Amino acid sequence: MNYEIFKMNNIISTITPTTIDGFLLFYTSEDRSFNILNHLSLINILPSNIIIISPNNISNEEIKSLELKFNIHINILIISYDYFDKLIPYLKEINGYLNRKNTIGLDITCMPIPLFTQILNFIYKHHKNIKIISYYSEPNHYSLDKLFDYTAYDGEIDIKVIPGFEGKTSKLNEDKRVLFYILGFEMKYLNKIIPQEINPDVIVPINGFPSFFPKYKDIALINNDANYYEQDIEIIFAEANNPFNTYNQLIQLKNKFSTYFIDIIPAGTKPMALGACLFAIKSKNNDVRILFPFPSKYKIKQSHGSGKAWEYQI
């Protein structure tokens, strides 16, 4: 794999020249849920119809209000969180929307990582001629009420492969595995189950820095409670809002661990997870496995307000 340069714009200060034929977003009660639509509407590049994916039913009144506000037609696709590890029927429905599209906008702002990674993988495999532009709106701040006891997920955690990213498997003691672990805030408990569920030979922690706010880098390290520095484990850093920086860091790590099978847990920011997804998609022979700590329940609202809005031309 070679290093790659991608294009990343702050869409507040940069007007993209691209015309978008289709647009997908995930709707939640987050304040930033429609922030990207607001920006794209202002520069008149929204397509005439979009898909809003939601875990809950949206009222007809709310749909009509959004259609009038943005002058678009909205298609609603209800996908329960319970189906994020078995999306095939829904991907077929999304496929119908993708037909005859040249450029797709994918808003990953509120879209859970297992969902947008599968959608991206599907587009790359079945719609090779479609250009993909991903969008992300940073939060103004996260809901860190319990600073050092934060959880983004509720209930039991089950570490499973994200469908489409099975990578390579090996028999016990046949080959070594390295885990590239992209840190989030909430994973203190994950350090207890990683050795049991994955049992990697090496763990390489990757922390978001520069982060959205300086303190987030330290909160992620403290909450993981893994004592990486005391264990003399090198912590790798990648920009929290830049998927391409994560992508290129992973290429360096792949070269360093060239004899290992690779696992990735993208538990950090959505842009960093996007970089991990691109890395896996572009790897030869689909040899990268992406795992995710699937919760029994997702928290509905994890942040407040809207920060910088980004466009990633991938």
N, C-alpha and C positions, 0 to 999 in steps of 0.2 A: 504494500500500500504506500502511496506517495502522499506528501503533504498537499493540501488543497486550499485555495483561497476562495472564499465565498463573499457575498455582498451583504452588508448589514447596514441599515439606515435607521436613524431616529425619525419616525414618520411625522413628527411635529415640525421639524426643521427641513425635512427633505420631501419633496413631492415626487413620488415614484412615477415613472413614465408608463408603467405597465397597466394594461387593461385586464381586468379580472373577469373571467367568464362564469366562475362558480365560487361559492364561499361556504365554508362550514365552521360553525362555532358551537361551543358547549355552554348552555345557559344554566346559571346558578344564581343564588341571591347575593353573590359577591358584587361590590360596588363597581368593579372594573369589568363586569361581564360584557357590557356593550361599549366599552371605551374605544376599542378598535373600530367598530362600526361607526361611531361618532366621527372619528378622524377620517376614515375613508369616505364617508358621506360628504364631508366638507370639501374634499378634493375631487368629488364626483367620479369615483372609480368603482363604486359598488355595482355588482351585477344586478339584473332585474329580479332574480330570485335566488334565495339562499336556503340552506338547510340549517335549522337549529336543532341540535341534539340536546335532549334533556332527560334527566332521570325521573322527572315528574311531569304530569299533565300541565299544560299551559292553557289558561282560559282563552276562549275566543275573543274576549274583549282585549286581553293583553296582546294577542296576535295582531288584531286590527289596529291597535294603538301603535305597535311597532311598524307595521306596514305603512301606515300613514306618515309616521315620523321619518322613515328612511326611504319612502317611495319604492318599496320592494314587495315581492311576493315571498311569503315565508312557508317553507315546508317543515313540518315538525316530525322528528324521529325520536320516539321515546325508547331509551335503552336503560334498563335497570342496571345499577351497579353490580348486581349479581351476575350479569352476563358479560363482564369485561374479559373473562377468560374463555368465552365461547361466542365470539362475535360473527361467525360466518354468515348466519342469516341476515344480519344487519349490514354487513359489508356488501352483500349482494344488492341490497336496497340502495346503498350509497353508490354502488357501481352504476345503477341506472341513471343517477343524477350526474355522474362523471362523464357519461357518453357525450361525444361531440364537444367537449370542453378543451380549450387550449391552455388556459391558465387557471389554477385553483388557488384560492386564498384559504389557508387553514389557521384559524385562530386557536392557539394552544393555551391562551391565558388561563381559563378555568377548566380546560379539558384534562381529565386524569391521564397520567402518563401511559398506563396500559392501553387506553383508547387511542390516543393520537399516534402512538408508535405502530399500532396495527393498521391504522388507516394509511399512514405514510408507506408502510411496507407493501400494502395492497396496491397503492397507486404506482409505486416503483415497479412492481412486478407485472401489473395488468394494464397500465396506462403509461407506457414509457415515453410517449410524446407529450404528455402533459407537463407544463412547467408549474412548479409548486412554490408558492410564496407563503411562508409561515409568519404569523404575527403574534406578538406577546406584549401585554401591558403589565408593567411592574406594579406591585401594590404600593400604596402610600406607607403602610406598615402592616406587619403580620399581627395576628391576635395572640400575642405571647403573654397572656394573663399570668400563667404559671411559667415563669421564665425558664427554670431549670427542671421542669416536669411537664414539658410540652409534648402533646401527641397530635399529629395531623389525622390519625386514623383511630377508630374506636373498635373495641372488641378484640377477638382473637386474630392473630396474624399468621398467614400461611404463605411462606416463600415458594412461589411457583414460577415456572417459565412463562414469559409472555408469548402467546401463540405466534408462530412465524419466526421466532428467534430461539429455536431449540439448540443451535450451535452443534458442537461435537460432544458426544458422550464417550466415556471410557469406563472400563472395568476397574474395580478397586485396585489401587497400587500399580495400574498399568501406565498411566501418564500423570504428570503433575498438572495441577490447576492453579491459576492465579485469579483472584477476585479483585477487580477494579471497583471500589466501593465509593460512589459519589455521595458524600455526606449530606444529610438533612438535619433538621433541628431535633427530630423526635425519636431517634433510633437507639436510645439507651438499651431497650429490650432486644433490639435486633442483634447486638453484639453477643447476646447470650444464645441466640438460636442459629446464627451463622455457622458456628463450628459443628452443630448437630445436623443441620439441614444440608449444608453445602460442603463443609469440611475442606476448605481450600488449603493448599500448601503454603500460599502466600496471600496476604491481604495488602492491597495498595490503596490507602485512603486518598480521596480527591476532594478537596474543600473549595468552596466557591470564594475566590478572592481575586480581584476586588469584588466585594459583595454589594448588594443593593444599598446597605448601610454598613459602616465599618464593624459594628458590634456583632453582626450576624456570623462572621467568620468564627469568632470566639465562642458564640453560643453553640454553634454546630459542634465544635470540638468538645466543649464542656458537656453537652448533653449526650454525646456519644460515649463518654465515660470509658474510653478505651486505653488511655495512657500511652498514646502512640509515641510521644517523645521519650518517655521513660523506657519504652521497649526498643528504642533506637530504630523506629520505623519512619522512613521518609514520608512526609505528607506532601502530596502533589497539589498544586494550586491551578485553578482555571477560572476565568472570569465568569461570574454568576449569570451575567446577561448575554454571554457570547457563546453560542453553541459551537462555533467554528474553532474557538480556542480549545474547548473540551475535545473536539474531534482530533485536532492536531496533537494534543497532549496524549490522547489514547494511541495515536500512531507511534509516538515515541515509546510509549510503554509496551506496545506490541513488539517493537523491535528489540526492546530490552529483554522481554520474556518470550522470545521467539520459539522456545521449545515447550512452552506451556499451553494448555487449553485455557481459553479465556472466558470468564464469567464477568458480567457487569450487573451491579445493583444501582440503578439511577434513582436514588432517594433524595437528591437535592433539588435544585430549581428546575423548572420546565425547560428553559433554554439549554441547560447542561444535559438534561435527558434527551433533548432533541439532538445534541451533538453525539451522544452515545448511540442513539438510534441510527443516525447517518453512518457512523463508524461501522455498526453491525451490518447495515444494508450493503455498504460498499466493500465489505470484507470478502475475500475470495472464498468460494465454496461454502458460504454461510457458516463459517466456523466460529462465530461469536455467539455466545448464549447470553440473553438478557433475562434476568430474574427480577421479580418485584415482590415486595411484602404486601400481598393482597390482604386487605382488612375485611372483617365481617361487616364493617360499616364505615362509610366515609363521613367526615365532618362536612356540614353544609357550607359553613362560612369560616374561612381561615385567614382572611385579611380585611383591611378597611381601606377605602379610597383607591385612587389610581395614580400611578407615577408615570415614568417615561414609557412611551410606546415604541416598539421596535418592529422592523420589517427584516426578515431573513430570506434572501433569495437563494433557494437551495436547488 
